[in-house]
């Protein structure tokens, strides 16, 4: 069973930023309708940006948090 809803999930942080995420419920699971797009952890600390493929690979290899733009292109 797929149930499409207009449910909004809100994320609050120390910075008092509110990000709204739309979701869809499929059976007993709830899925976001788009990729997660945040630059801060819930406690307000920034998530480091990986600006190159090498930085992204290193973050994954060392278990460090990071975010990046698709194909390292900020305009996409």
N, C-alpha and C positions, 0 to 999 in steps of 0.2 A: 504494500500500500504506500503510495506517495501522497503526502499532504503538503501542499505549498501554502506557506503562511507569510504574513507581513510582520512576523515577530522581529523585534529589534533587540539585539544584545548590546549592552553598554559596557564599556571598559573605562574605569576611572583610575587616575594615577595621582601621585603627589602634585603633579603639575596642574591638576584640575582640568586636564584635557579630557574630553569625552569623545570617544569614537563609537559610531554606531555601525553594527554589522547586521546585514540581512541574512536570514537562514531559511532552510527548507528541512522539513521533517520527512524522512523516509523510513517507514516502519517505526522502530524504537530509537533510531539514530537521528541526531540533528546535525546538519551540515551547513557550513557557510556557503553563500552563493558566489563568493569571489575569494581570491587569495588574500591571506592576512597581510595587512599593510600597516605596520607600526614601526616606530623608530625608538621607542622607549619601553623599558620593562614596567611592570605594574607599580614598582616602588619609585618610579620616576628616573631611574638611571638610564642613560642613553645606551642603545644597542650599537656597537661599533659597525661602521659601514665598511664593506670589502669593496674596494674600487677597482681591483684587478682580479683576473682569474687566479693568479698566484695567491693573493690575500684570501680569497674564498676557499681555495684548496687548503691553505695553511690553517684557517679557522676550523675547517672540518676535521683535518688530521689531528689537531691539538685539542679538539673538543671545546673551542671557544665560541661564544655566541657571535653572530654577525648577520647583517642583512645586505642585500645588493639589489641593484636594478637588473632586470632581465637583459642579458647580453651586455651588461655594464653600460647601458645607454639610458641616461636619466630622462630623456625626452619621450620614451615609450610608455 
